[in-house]
Amino acid sequence: PYESQKLRWGQLKTLEQKVFQRPMLNLVKDLFVFCCYTGMAPADMQHLQPHQLYTGTNGLLWLTYIRAKSKVPANVPLLSPAAALIKKYERQKGELMRTTVFPFVTNKDLNDSLKIISEICEFGIPLNFYMARYTFATTVTLLNGVPISSIKEMMGHRKIESTIHYARADKSVI
């Protein structure tokens, strides 16, 4: 059901603050949280490169990319939790192997780790990466007064109907 497709604020904050013993779980949690604050699909997040980040005229960090699925451009202002994760995973001097903003994690490892994370956090719902897009569209943006037309642009949708599918306000997200 739709209600289980997004995290509520309390759940998102709990997840952000959770520290796991296994480094892979912490990395996957951070990638998931980043997607909750940017609306990025996992495929797009995994391929994000440093040149796709820029500082706007207001000093705010932005990311710009072309959605792999729709080939539609998306421009997203980075809220402080997302910007902090970019900084946390900044490539170190001499780290030549990685060209992306975040270390690469296979889909299998992403999904397996999210399953473990959801069990540890006891949210009562299984986590999947598309929940991050629903969380962004509803909990992070719509419920904070961001117009649906702006959410559409940030999510890289061609049609507003696609965005409405993700962004639905109800009492369960508060």
Disulfide bonds with the S-S distance in Angstrom:
none
